[in-house]
Amino acid sequence: MMREIFLNFGKQFLLEKEGEKIGKKLKRKVKNVLFCGMGGSGLPGRLLIEILKENPQIKKKEINFTFWQDYFLPKNIKKDTLLITISYSGNTEETISNFLEGKKRNFEIVTLSSGGKLERLAKKEKNPFLKIPSGFPPRCALGYLFSSIVGVLVGKGILKKNFGKEVFLLREKLQPRVFEKKGKDLAKKFFQKIPLIYSTSRFRETARIIKIKINENAKLPCFFNVFPELCHNEMTGIGETKNENLRKIFKVLCLLDKKDFFQNKKRIKIFKRIFEKRKIEVEIFEIIGESFLEKIFNTTLLGDWLSFYLAKLQGVDPVPVKLVEEFKKLLKE
């Protein structure tokens, strides 16, 4: 099942038009956009903010974008905020809480889900709602969710229409089979290791996503951090530990882009040298893509395949997240 989802990932970038229809109906003036979403439902907002930092010109207006993951909304957000609540299942209690609080505070809200309580609430309150195709693990519906929020923001006149077209073209440009081989090869190298995913700050959220995919698909501990900050703290905690057996548990995946700041590229090379001297394995992956958008989604695909084949090597099913479901069940008691 999951392999087919990854092979057809590009086909998920098709909800821009549906989102655009909703965006055009939004009437209020907006100065802020706040994304609310937990787990896999939080990934599209994080990625869009990362892309906007790299390419601020894709905005038509000076809008502040923020991301939120908690039960209660920030106290300092104002009425000129567009609240985008995302829960793939439609039953995420934190996101439902955000929706209900947003209604009380009279925010303009757009909701995305595949159904559940959030869909029922949105329809009851006559709130703009975009239905996402069901049947996917939330972390595997990134294309649907991302293209939806881009469509809404294009329709609202916040993002430029050309960016919406660029997102749609990912259907043709992404090559899942190419990254399947790369991910499978990497999985063999990371088998029986605890992965550390490191990137420059430009790809912070991309590194975070790979970490999340390994946690959920491969059922493995995995951690992420960014250059140059990790050179000031985390590097010491791992590289200077006296426990040699502990050092051997870790293996580092460094994501390197040719457009990264030259001093950070130098840092990554030095980091690899000094870590390998301390018997900590480091693998450098050169990010592939013509645009920053392509680079982001090519690299998330790499994470998909890496996590998938790590699961296979361990003999675990990558689809269910039993501990998460058990935890949710206990919360309801």
C-alpha positions as CSV (number, residue, x, y, z in Angstrom):
1,M,0.0,0.0,0.0
2,M,2.6,2.6,1.1
3,R,4.9,1.9,-1.8
4,E,2.1,2.6,-4.2
5,I,1.3,5.9,-2.4
6,F,5.0,7.0,-2.8
7,L,5.1,5.9,-6.4
8,N,2.0,8.1,-7.1
9,F,2.9,10.9,-4.8
10,G,3.1,13.5,-7.7
11,K,-0.5,12.9,-8.5
12,Q,-1.5,14.4,-5.2
13,F,-0.7,17.9,-6.4
14,L,-4.2,18.5,-7.8
15,L,-6.3,20.4,-5.3
16,E,-5.1,24.0,-6.1
17,K,-8.3,24.7,-8.1
18,E,-10.5,23.5,-5.3
19,G,-8.6,25.5,-2.8
20,E,-8.7,28.6,-5.1
21,K,-12.5,28.5,-5.3
22,I,-12.6,28.7,-1.5
23,G,-9.9,31.4,-1.3
24,K,-11.9,33.6,-3.7
25,K,-14.9,33.5,-1.4
26,L,-13.0,34.8,1.6
27,K,-13.9,38.5,2.1
28,R,-12.0,39.8,5.1
29,K,-8.7,41.7,4.9
30,V,-5.8,39.5,6.1
31,K,-2.5,40.5,7.6
32,N,-1.6,37.1,9.2
33,V,-2.0,33.5,8.3
34,L,-1.9,30.9,11.1
35,F,-1.6,27.2,10.3
36,C,-2.9,24.8,12.9
37,G,-2.2,21.1,12.5
38,M,-0.6,18.2,14.5
39,G,1.6,15.3,13.2
40,G,1.3,14.7,9.4
41,S,-1.4,17.4,9.2
42,G,1.2,20.0,10.4
43,L,3.7,19.3,7.6
44,P,2.2,21.4,4.8
45,G,2.1,24.6,6.8
46,R,5.6,24.2,8.0
47,L,6.9,23.5,4.4
48,L,5.1,26.5,2.9
49,I,6.7,28.8,5.6
50,E,10.1,27.3,4.7
51,I,9.5,28.0,1.0
52,L,8.4,31.5,1.7
53,K,11.6,32.3,3.6
54,E,13.6,31.2,0.6
55,N,11.3,32.8,-2.0
56,P,9.4,35.8,-0.4
57,Q,8.6,37.1,-3.9
58,I,5.9,34.4,-4.3
59,K,3.7,36.6,-2.0
60,K,1.5,39.3,-3.4
61,K,1.1,41.0,-0.1
62,E,3.1,41.6,3.1
63,I,1.5,38.8,5.2
64,N,2.9,37.2,8.3
65,F,2.8,33.4,8.3
66,T,3.0,31.4,11.5
67,F,2.5,27.9,12.7
68,W,0.9,26.6,15.8
69,Q,0.7,23.2,17.6
70,D,-1.2,23.3,20.9
71,Y,-4.7,23.3,22.3
72,F,-5.1,27.0,22.7
73,L,-4.4,29.7,20.1
74,P,-1.8,32.4,20.9
75,K,-3.3,35.3,22.8
76,N,-1.6,37.9,20.7
77,I,-3.2,37.1,17.3
78,K,-5.6,39.6,16.0
79,K,-8.9,39.6,14.1
80,D,-7.1,40.2,10.7
81,T,-5.8,36.6,10.9
82,L,-6.8,33.8,8.5
83,L,-6.8,30.6,10.5
84,I,-6.2,27.4,8.5
85,T,-7.1,24.3,10.6
86,I,-5.8,21.0,9.2
87,S,-6.6,17.6,10.5
88,Y,-6.4,14.8,8.0
89,S,-8.6,12.5,10.1
90,G,-10.9,15.4,11.2
91,N,-10.7,14.1,14.8
92,T,-7.5,15.6,16.1
93,E,-8.5,17.1,19.5
94,E,-5.9,20.0,19.5
95,T,-7.1,21.1,16.0
96,I,-10.7,20.9,17.0
97,S,-9.9,23.0,20.0
98,N,-8.2,25.6,17.7
99,F,-11.3,25.6,15.4
100,L,-13.7,26.2,18.3
101,E,-11.6,28.9,19.9
102,G,-11.2,30.6,16.5
103,K,-15.0,30.7,16.1
104,K,-15.4,32.3,19.5
105,R,-12.7,34.9,18.7
106,N,-14.4,35.6,15.4
107,F,-11.5,34.7,13.1
108,E,-11.9,33.8,9.4
109,I,-11.3,30.0,9.3
110,V,-10.7,27.6,6.5
111,T,-10.7,23.9,7.4
112,L,-9.1,20.9,5.6
113,S,-9.8,17.3,6.5
114,S,-10.9,14.0,5.0
115,G,-14.0,13.9,7.2
116,G,-14.6,13.4,10.9
117,K,-15.7,15.8,13.6
118,L,-14.0,18.8,12.0
119,E,-15.9,18.4,8.8
120,R,-19.2,18.2,10.7
121,L,-18.3,21.3,12.7
122,A,-17.2,23.3,9.7
123,K,-20.5,22.4,7.9
124,K,-22.6,23.1,11.0
125,E,-20.9,26.5,11.4
126,K,-21.1,27.1,7.6
127,N,-17.4,27.5,7.5
128,P,-15.2,27.2,4.3
129,F,-14.2,23.5,4.1
130,L,-12.0,21.6,1.7
131,K,-12.4,17.8,1.7
132,I,-9.2,15.8,1.3
133,P,-9.2,12.3,-0.3
134,S,-9.4,9.6,2.5
135,G,-7.6,6.3,2.9
136,F,-4.1,7.6,3.5
137,P,-1.9,7.8,6.6
138,P,-1.9,11.5,7.4
139,R,1.9,11.7,6.9
140,C,1.4,10.3,3.3
141,A,-1.2,12.9,2.2
142,L,1.3,15.8,2.0
143,G,0.7,16.6,-1.6
144,Y,-3.0,16.9,-1.2
145,L,-2.7,19.1,1.9
146,F,0.0,21.3,0.5
147,S,-1.7,21.9,-2.9
148,S,-4.9,22.7,-1.0
149,I,-3.5,25.4,1.2
150,V,-1.6,26.9,-1.8
151,G,-4.8,27.0,-3.7
152,V,-6.6,28.8,-0.9
153,L,-3.9,31.4,-0.6
154,V,-3.7,32.0,-4.3
155,G,-7.5,32.4,-4.5
156,K,-7.3,34.9,-1.6
157,G,-4.7,36.9,-3.5
158,I,-2.0,36.2,-0.9
159,L,0.3,34.0,-3.1
160,K,1.0,34.6,-6.7
161,K,-0.9,32.5,-9.3
162,N,2.4,31.5,-10.9
163,F,3.4,29.7,-7.7
164,G,0.1,27.7,-7.8
165,K,1.1,26.6,-11.4
166,E,4.5,25.7,-10.2
167,V,3.0,23.5,-7.5
168,F,0.7,21.8,-10.0
169,L,3.7,21.0,-12.3
170,L,5.2,18.9,-9.5
171,R,2.8,16.2,-10.9
172,E,5.2,15.9,-13.9
173,K,8.5,16.8,-12.4
174,L,8.7,14.5,-9.3
175,Q,10.4,11.2,-10.0
176,P,9.5,8.8,-7.2
177,R,11.3,5.8,-8.8
178,V,14.6,7.6,-9.0
179,F,14.4,8.3,-5.2
180,E,13.2,4.8,-4.4
181,K,16.6,3.5,-5.4
182,K,18.4,6.2,-3.5
183,G,16.3,5.7,-0.4
184,K,16.7,1.9,-0.6
185,D,20.5,2.2,-0.8
186,L,20.6,4.6,2.1
187,A,18.4,2.3,4.2
188,K,21.0,-0.5,3.9
189,K,23.6,1.9,5.3
190,F,21.4,3.1,8.2
191,F,20.1,-0.3,9.2
192,Q,20.6,-1.0,12.9
193,K,21.6,2.7,13.5
194,I,19.9,5.6,15.1
195,P,19.7,8.2,12.3
196,L,20.5,11.9,12.8
197,I,19.2,14.1,10.1
198,Y,21.2,17.3,9.7
199,S,20.7,20.1,7.2
200,T,21.4,23.9,6.9
201,S,18.6,26.1,8.3
202,R,17.2,26.5,4.7
203,F,16.0,22.9,4.9
204,R,15.1,22.8,8.6
205,E,11.5,21.6,8.0
206,T,12.6,19.1,5.3
207,A,15.0,17.5,7.8
208,R,12.2,17.5,10.4
209,I,9.9,15.7,8.0
210,I,12.5,13.0,7.3
211,K,12.9,12.5,11.1
212,I,9.1,12.2,11.5
213,K,8.8,9.7,8.6
214,I,11.5,7.5,10.2
215,N,9.8,7.7,13.6
216,E,6.4,6.7,12.2
217,N,7.2,4.4,9.2
218,A,10.4,2.7,10.5
219,K,9.4,2.8,14.2
220,L,12.9,4.1,15.1
221,P,14.3,6.8,17.2
222,C,15.5,9.6,14.9
223,F,16.6,13.2,15.6
224,F,17.2,16.3,13.5
225,N,19.2,19.5,13.8
226,V,20.6,22.3,11.6
227,F,23.9,23.9,10.7
228,P,25.5,26.1,12.0
229,E,23.7,25.8,15.4
230,L,24.4,22.1,16.0
231,C,28.2,22.9,15.8
232,H,27.8,24.9,19.0
233,N,26.2,22.2,21.1
234,E,24.8,18.9,19.8
235,M,28.0,18.0,18.0
236,T,29.8,18.0,21.4
237,G,27.2,15.8,23.1
238,I,27.7,13.1,20.5
239,G,31.3,13.5,19.3
240,E,32.9,13.8,22.8
241,T,31.0,11.2,24.7
242,K,33.4,8.8,26.3
243,N,31.0,5.9,25.6
244,E,32.4,4.5,22.3
245,N,29.5,2.0,22.0
246,L,27.1,5.0,22.2
247,R,28.9,6.8,19.4
248,K,28.7,3.7,17.1
249,I,24.9,3.6,17.5
250,F,24.5,6.9,15.6
251,K,24.7,7.5,11.8
252,V,24.4,11.0,10.4
253,L,22.6,12.0,7.2
254,C,23.7,15.5,6.1
255,L,21.5,17.2,3.5
256,L,23.6,19.5,1.4
257,D,22.4,21.9,-1.3
258,K,24.8,23.5,-3.8
259,K,23.2,26.9,-3.0
260,D,23.9,26.7,0.8
261,F,26.1,29.4,2.2
262,F,29.7,28.5,1.5
263,Q,30.7,28.6,5.2
264,N,27.9,26.1,6.0
265,K,29.1,23.8,3.2
266,K,32.6,24.0,4.7
267,R,31.2,23.2,8.1
268,I,29.5,20.1,6.8
269,K,32.8,18.8,5.2
270,I,34.7,19.5,8.4
271,F,32.0,17.9,10.5
272,K,32.1,14.7,8.5
273,R,35.9,14.5,8.9
274,I,36.0,15.0,12.6
275,F,33.0,12.7,13.3
276,E,34.4,9.9,11.2
277,K,37.7,10.3,13.0
278,R,35.6,9.5,16.2
279,K,34.0,6.5,14.5
280,I,30.6,8.1,13.9
281,E,29.5,7.4,10.3
282,V,28.4,10.4,8.2
283,E,26.6,10.2,4.9
284,I,26.2,13.4,2.7
285,F,23.2,13.6,0.3
286,E,23.4,16.3,-2.3
287,I,19.9,17.7,-2.7
288,I,18.4,17.4,-6.2
289,G,16.1,19.8,-8.1
290,E,15.9,22.8,-10.4
291,S,13.8,25.0,-8.0
292,F,13.6,25.2,-4.2
293,L,10.1,23.8,-4.4
294,E,11.4,20.7,-6.3
295,K,14.3,20.3,-3.9
296,I,11.9,20.3,-0.9
297,F,9.7,17.6,-2.3
298,N,12.4,15.5,-3.9
299,T,14.1,15.4,-0.5
300,T,10.9,14.5,1.3
301,L,10.5,11.7,-1.2
302,L,14.0,10.5,-0.3
303,G,12.8,10.4,3.4
304,D,9.7,8.4,2.4
305,W,11.8,5.7,0.7
306,L,14.5,5.7,3.4
307,S,11.9,5.2,6.1
308,F,10.0,2.6,4.0
309,Y,13.0,0.4,3.4
310,L,14.2,0.8,7.0
311,A,10.8,-0.6,8.0
312,K,11.2,-3.5,5.5
313,L,14.7,-4.3,6.7
314,Q,13.4,-4.6,10.3
315,G,10.3,-6.6,9.3
316,V,7.9,-4.0,10.6
317,D,4.7,-2.7,8.9
318,P,5.2,1.0,8.0
319,V,1.5,1.9,8.0
320,P,0.1,1.6,11.5
321,V,1.2,3.8,14.4
322,K,-0.2,1.6,17.2
323,L,1.4,3.6,20.1
324,V,-0.2,6.8,18.8
325,E,-3.6,5.2,18.6
326,E,-3.2,3.6,22.0
327,F,-2.3,7.0,23.5
328,K,-5.3,8.7,21.9
329,K,-7.6,5.9,23.2
330,L,-6.2,6.4,26.7
331,L,-6.8,10.2,26.5
332,K,-10.5,9.6,25.9
333,E,-10.9,7.5,29.0
